[in-house]
Amino acid sequence: MPAKQKRGHVTAKSGVARDVLQENFGWFPVSGDHVKVGHILHVYMTSAEFSRAECDRLLRSIIQTQFGITTERSYKADIQRIVSSTIQKYRSLRNPEEFRKFRIECEKPFDMRLPRDTPESLHRSVDDDESFTVV
């Protein structure tokens, strides 16, 4: 039996979602406070083979060059959440109701900062609080 041949890189066809994202979110805003879910989706759809890891690298690179923010935060979980709540959820964007819901999801703001209440900061605040006593 002959060996399997690997498939070449397949680019996704242009569709409703790709057209909407390119038209409305194909650029990053000047301020990091105005980044929306649609911008993240656009980076995901234009990254190599719809890879979360590649999208994460591109996103961190854009954030560093565009906004001057260097972060070690991984956005992979955020990317997965965004993809599952938009592209995977709304499959028929030619349906006006699904298209409207997709647009609403894309317009939601995306917070790229680190969470303020990390477990370490919560432990520090409990340890520093003198009124807290263990019984």
Stockholm file with secondary structure:
# STOCKHOLM 1.0

chainA/1-135         MPAKQKRGHVTAKSGVARDVLQENFGWFPVSGDHVKVGHILHVYMTSAEFSRAECDRLLRSIIQTQFGITTERSYKADIQRIVSSTIQKYRSLRNPEEFRKFRIECEKPFDMRLPRDTPESLHRSVDDDESFTVV
#=GR chainA/1-135 SS CCCCCCCCCCCCCCCHHHHHHHHHHSSCCSSGGGCBHHHHHHHHHHSGGGCHHHHHHHHHHHHHHHHCCCCCCCCHHHHHHHHHHTTTTCCCTTSHHHHHHHHHHHTSBCCCSCCSCCHHHHHHHHHHCTTCCCC
#=GC SS_cons         CCCCCCCCCCCCCCCHHHHHHHHHHSSCCSSGGGCBHHHHHHHHHHSGGGCHHHHHHHHHHHHHHHHCCCCCCCCHHHHHHHHHHTTTTCCCTTSHHHHHHHHHHHTSBCCCSCCSCCHHHHHHHHHHCTTCCCC
//
